């Protein structure tokens, strides 16, 4: 077994253990929320959230997102037994919300991203809220999504610890 596979197993085990004890798995759990400043205009930030290829890249090892007809999306999660969650995209001037079909606004949201101007013209403050069923009870999910988004918008790539090309043979 290579180091990358072992690391994935350790992370999956930790996420599973955390899901058993963190409040996100209890009925009535609160959504996980994080705010981060990104030095880009709000329109560019929200456009990224409307693109299923970008959202899938942001999710990384958490799962993937696919857009269907009429604003319907499917989030396929690797956590929680590989479940799929159906969502509809609700688009606003300064926010994007993915909600359960037929449940606009209120508590029916799965993923909500809101924007507002950052102080001192430093870009955009982006707030991400993730429902417990998408975050698997792990509060770091919204931060991870925003961290990856900021990296993607500022540098064009998402940082990874995955195997990198090298001009040497790997040790096994």
C-alpha positions in Angstrom: 0.0 0.0 0.0 1.4 3.4 -1.0 1.6 6.4 1.3 -1.2 8.3 -0.5 -3.6 5.4 -0.1 -2.7 5.0 3.6 -3.3 8.7 4.2 -6.7 8.5 2.5 -7.7 5.6 4.8 -6.5 7.5 7.9 -8.5 10.6 6.9 -11.6 8.6 6.1 -11.3 6.9 9.5 -11.0 10.2 11.2 -13.9 11.7 9.3 -16.0 8.7 10.3 -15.1 8.9 13.9 -15.7 12.7 14.0 -19.1 12.2 12.4 -20.1 10.0 15.3 -19.3 12.6 17.9 -19.7 16.0 16.3 -22.9 17.9 16.6 -23.5 17.9 12.9 -24.9 14.4 13.0 -27.5 15.0 15.7 -31.0 15.9 14.7 -31.5 19.7 14.6 -27.8 20.3 14.1 -26.8 23.7 12.9 -25.2 24.3 9.5 -21.4 24.8 9.4 -20.5 28.4 8.5 -17.3 30.2 7.5 -16.4 33.6 6.1 -13.2 34.4 4.1 -12.0 37.4 2.2 -11.1 36.8 -1.5 -9.4 39.6 -3.5 -11.8 39.2 -6.4 -15.1 40.9 -7.4 -18.3 39.3 -6.1 -19.5 38.5 -9.7 -16.4 36.4 -10.3 -16.8 34.5 -7.0 -20.5 33.7 -7.6 -19.8 32.7 -11.2 -17.4 30.1 -9.9 -20.2 28.6 -7.7 -22.5 28.4 -10.7 -20.0 26.2 -12.6 -20.4 22.5 -11.8 -16.8 21.7 -12.9 -15.5 24.3 -10.4 -17.7 23.1 -7.6 -16.5 19.5 -8.2 -12.9 20.7 -8.0 -13.7 22.6 -4.8 -15.3 19.5 -3.2 -12.2 17.4 -4.1 -12.2 14.2 -2.0 -15.6 15.1 -0.5 -17.5 14.3 -3.7 -18.5 15.8 -7.0 -21.3 18.0 -8.4 -23.1 17.6 -11.6 -25.6 20.0 -13.2 -28.7 18.8 -15.0 -31.6 20.4 -16.7 -33.6 23.3 -15.3 -31.1 24.2 -12.5 -31.1 20.7 -11.0 -27.8 19.6 -9.5 -26.7 16.3 -8.0 -24.1 16.2 -5.3 -22.4 12.8 -5.0 -20.7 12.5 -1.7 -17.9 10.1 -0.8 -18.7 10.5 2.9 -21.7 9.0 4.5 -21.7 5.8 2.4 -21.4 7.5 -1.0 -24.9 9.1 -1.0 -26.3 11.4 -3.6 -28.2 14.6 -2.8 -30.5 16.3 -5.3 -30.5 20.1 -5.2 -31.9 23.1 -7.2 -29.8 26.2 -7.8 -31.4 29.5 -6.7 -29.4 32.5 -8.0 -29.5 35.9 -6.5 -27.6 39.2 -7.0 -25.2 38.7 -4.1 -25.8 35.0 -3.3 -26.0 31.5 -4.7 -28.0 28.8 -2.9 -28.4 25.1 -3.5 -31.6 23.8 -1.8 -33.7 20.7 -1.7 -36.1 20.5 -4.6 -39.3 22.4 -3.8 -37.9 24.0 -0.7 -36.7 27.5 -1.6 -35.3 29.7 1.2 -35.5 29.1 4.9 -34.0 25.9 6.3 -34.2 23.8 3.1 -30.8 24.9 1.9 -27.9 22.5 1.4 -25.2 25.0 0.4 -25.5 28.8 0.6 -22.8 31.2 -0.5 -23.3 34.9 0.1 -21.1 37.9 -0.7 -20.6 41.5 0.4 -17.8 44.0 -0.2 -14.8 43.6 2.1 -13.7 46.5 4.2 -11.1 48.9 2.7 -11.8 47.6 -0.8 -9.9 44.4 -0.2 -12.2 42.3 -2.4 -15.2 40.3 -1.4 -16.2 38.7 1.9 -17.6 35.3 1.1 -19.7 33.4 3.6 -20.3 29.7 3.0 -22.9 27.7 4.9 -23.1 24.0 4.5 -26.0 21.8 5.8 -25.1 18.9 8.1 -25.8 16.3 5.4 -23.3 17.8 3.0 -20.6 18.5 5.7 -20.9 15.0 7.3 -20.8 16.8 10.6 -17.3 18.2 10.0 -17.2 22.0 10.6 -14.1 22.4 8.4 -16.0 21.8 5.2 -17.0 25.4 4.5 -13.5 26.6 5.3 -12.0 24.0 2.9 -14.4 25.0 0.1 -13.6 28.7 0.5 -9.8 28.1 0.9 -9.8 26.1 -2.3 -12.0 28.7 -4.1 -9.7 31.5 -3.0 -6.6 29.6 -4.2 -8.3 28.8 -7.5 -9.4 32.4 -8.2 -6.1 33.9 -7.2 -3.6 31.4 -8.6 -5.6 29.3 -11.1 -4.9 26.1 -9.2 -5.9 24.3 -6.0 -3.1 23.3 -3.6 -2.8 19.5 -3.1 -0.6 17.0 -1.3 -1.1 14.5 -4.1 1.7 13.0 -6.0 3.8 15.6 -7.9 5.9 14.8 -10.9 9.6 14.4 -10.2 12.7 13.4 -12.2 13.5 10.5 -9.9 12.1 7.0 -9.3 9.8 6.6 -6.4 10.8 4.4 -3.5 8.3 1.7 -2.6 
